Amino acid sequence: MYPSKHRASILVTVLWTIIVMSIIALGMAYESRSDVDRTILMRDRADAYWIARSGVEYSKHAYAISRQRLDEEYEQKGKMTFEFERGYAVCVMESETSRMPINSQNVDLWRQAFKIFAQDDQKIDELVDAVFDWRDKDEETRTNGAEAEYYQSLTPPYQPRNGTFMSVEEILLVKGITEDMYYGGFRDGQKRPGLKELLSIDNPNMGRFDINTCPKEILIAFLEITPEDAESLIAAREEKVFENVNEAGEHISIEAAENLNKFFIAYRGNQFRVRSTGHLYNSPIKYTVEDDVRYVGGSQLFMTIAHKDFTLEHVDGTFSADDENEEE
C-alpha cells in the first residue's frame, strides 16, 4: 500500500491533469466555434455582396426597359427593391443632376446652398466670394473673398487651389466654411443638411436638380421645406415619377413653388448612379456597392464610369439613402 501522503500527491496530480486537459478542450472548442462563426460571416458577406451587385444589374435592366420602351406600362422609379432567395437589394438611383456640383459657376445655386447656414446676406456674400476666389486663377480678391494673402496668414499657412475643387472635402479649407456647415447640425430643433450632403464633384454645368432623384437634403435646402415635407415629396415620387415639376408642386406649399421652378426640373439623362445595399434574411449582415454608369444603347447598353465598394464600412450619408429609409 502507498503511504497516504503519496496517494494524496497522486490525486492532486490527476486533478491538475484533468483541469489542464479541460482547459485545452475548452480552448479547442472555442477556437472551433470561432472558425465556424468566421466562416458564416464570410459566407453571409459574400452573399450580401452578390445580392447588392445583382441589385445594380437589375436596376440597369429596369432603366434600359424604360429607355427602350420595351414595356409601355413600365415606369422607372428612383428607388426599387429586388427580392432574391437569400435576401433582397434596396437600390436608389440618382441622375447626374441630383446634387449641386462643387465647381458650379452658378451664383444663385451657391447663395441658396449657403442660405441654410446664414440668414444674413452679408455673410452669404462672404461665403460665395470666398469659394469663387479659391477657384479662380488670379490673385484679385473679390469684395468679400480671400486670396493667398489671407491663407498665408493662417497657422499653418497654405495656398488656395486657384483651380477647380478636387474633392468635396476640400471646401473645408475655404475661408468661412466650418465643420458644422460641412457636416450639418440642428437649428431651431430641425436637422439641417451639411455641405457634404449637398455637393458632388460631378457635372459642373448643371443648373437645376432632378426632382425625381435628388436626395432629401437638396429638397430641404433648395425648396426651403421641412424634413417631414421633403419625406412626403419623396414618398409621392416613389409612388409615381413626376413627369414635370408642376406635378411635384402639388405636394409642396405655395411659398416653395417659386424655388421649385427656379432650381428643379424633371430630368431624363443618360448618366446616373446606382447605390445598392444587399440585405440577408435572418441576418444583420448587409453590403453596399455603388456604380456610376452611362446609358449608351446598342449592344453594350451601359458603360461603367466608376465603382465604389463599401465592404464592412457600411456608410449611410453620401447618397442620402438612409438606412432607416432602406428598411421597408
Buried (B, 14 or more C-beta within 10 A) or exposed (E): EEEEEEEEEEEEEEEEEEEEEEEEEEEEEEEEEEEEEEEEEEEBBEBBBBBBBBBBBBBBEBBBEBBEEEEEEEEBBBBBEBEBEBBBBBBBBBBBBBBBBBBBEBEEBBBBBBBBBBEEEEBBBBBBBBBBBBBBEEEEBBEBBBBBEBBEEEEEEEEBBBEEBEEBEBBBBBBBBEEEBBBBBEEEEEEBBBBBBBBBBBBBEBBBBBBBBBBBBBBBBBBBBBBEBBBBBBEBBBEEBBEEBEBBBEBBEEEBBEBBEBBBBBBEBBBBBBBBBBBBEEBEBBBBBBBBBEBEEEEEBBEEEEEBEBEEEEEBBBBBBEBEBBEE
